[in-house]
Amino acid sequence: MKKLSGNSRKQPPQVAPLVRGLRNSKRKGELAELAFLHKAASLGFGVAKPYGDSERYDFILDSGERFWSVQVRSTSSARGRTGYIIPTCSGKGHSAKPYRADEIDFLVAYIVPHDVWYVVPINQITPFQMLSFYPAGCRIGGYWEPYREAWHLMAPGADLTRPGTLRRLRTIVARRKYFAE
């Protein structure tokens, strides 16, 4: 049996769907929502899903102190070597509308190949049309890394209007800390 060197990583084999063929983007999104439901519930949040697809948010999380409206986005295809892109708007083309703070509280991005979640407050993403995530690291540091697995932003006692929390995160981002995994 051939031994792998320390630098090469063996990718797990892709499992073909057994019954109904390949998944379209709608089905992939539904799977990401199921993964979010499991993750949030396992962390102790109460989770509610609104009926239908008419709301701008996918879930309502109950922290025990307040409700948070959450939009879940996911991707499984990398752009370039390590980057993953998540749009911050709904719709396509000219009908695309950016999410606003009066519609959702958080955009939660799921990077499927790395099984990594980014919990980003809406007031941090409003100037951006797309977010670029680098869960495997990058040369200049990841702008959104302070929000990796940042479920504490929705935990009891968290308040997005309290400036200290976001100021600390901005300071970390401003220093452009290098990271590696």
Stockholm file with secondary structure:
# STOCKHOLM 1.0

chainA/1-181         MKKLSGNSRKQPPQVAPLVRGLRNSKRKGELAELAFLHKAASLGFGVAKPYGDSERYDFILDSGERFWSVQVRSTSSARGRTGYIIPTCSGKGHSAKPYRADEIDFLVAYIVPHDVWYVVPINQITPFQMLSFYPAGCRIGGYWEPYREAWHLMAPGADLTRPGTLRRLRTIVARRKYFAE
#=GR chainA/1-181 SS CCCCCSSCCCCCCCCCCSSSCCCCHHHHHHHHHHHHHHHHHHTTCEEECCSSSCSSCSEEEECSSCEEEEEEEEECCCBTTTBEEEESEESSGGGCEECCTTTCSEEEEEEGGGTEEEEEEHHHHTTCSEEEECTTCCTTCCTTGGGBTCGGGGSTTCCTTCHHHHHHHHHHHHTTCCCCC
#=GC SS_cons         CCCCCSSCCCCCCCCCCSSSCCCCHHHHHHHHHHHHHHHHHHTTCEEECCSSSCSSCSEEEECSSCEEEEEEEEECCCBTTTBEEEESEESSGGGCEECCTTTCSEEEEEEGGGTEEEEEEHHHHTTCSEEEECTTCCTTCCTTGGGBTCGGGGSTTCCTTCHHHHHHHHHHHHTTCCCCC
//
